[in-house]
């Protein structure tokens, strides 16, 4: 379930920062729902020329993918050996 925060409700930082975080989270969450092949087109549309937002979302997606592969088992080269 996506995390939600009221744009001007309680929370750290000024309302503008909270709105920015909400936008970042919404684009990231939706990007995860797209197949990798369609993700780039979605990001271009969702970020609509906001290069900073685009780069932030791409960094989150890369970290998410890295975290998933980190948790995969068995790890290549670490299989049980007799």
C-alpha positions, 0 to 999 in steps of 0.5 A, a space after each residue: 500500500 502506498 505511503 500517504 502524507 497530507 501535503 500541508 498536514 503534520 510532518 517534518 519540513 515546510 509544506 513545499 518540501 512535503 508536497 515535493 516528497 509526495 510527488 516523488 513517492 507517487 511517481 516512484 510507486 507508479 513507476 514500479 507498477 510499470 514493466 521496465 520497458 514502459 517505465 522510461 516513457 512513463 517517467 518522461 511523461 510523469 516528470 514533464 521536464 522536471 529533471 531533478 525529479 526524474 533523476 531522483 526517481 531513477 536513483 530510487 528505482 536503481 536502489 530498489 532493484 539493487 536491494 531486490 537482487 541483494 536479497 535473492 538467494 542463492 547468491 551466484 558463487 555462494 551455492 552450497 559446495 560439498 
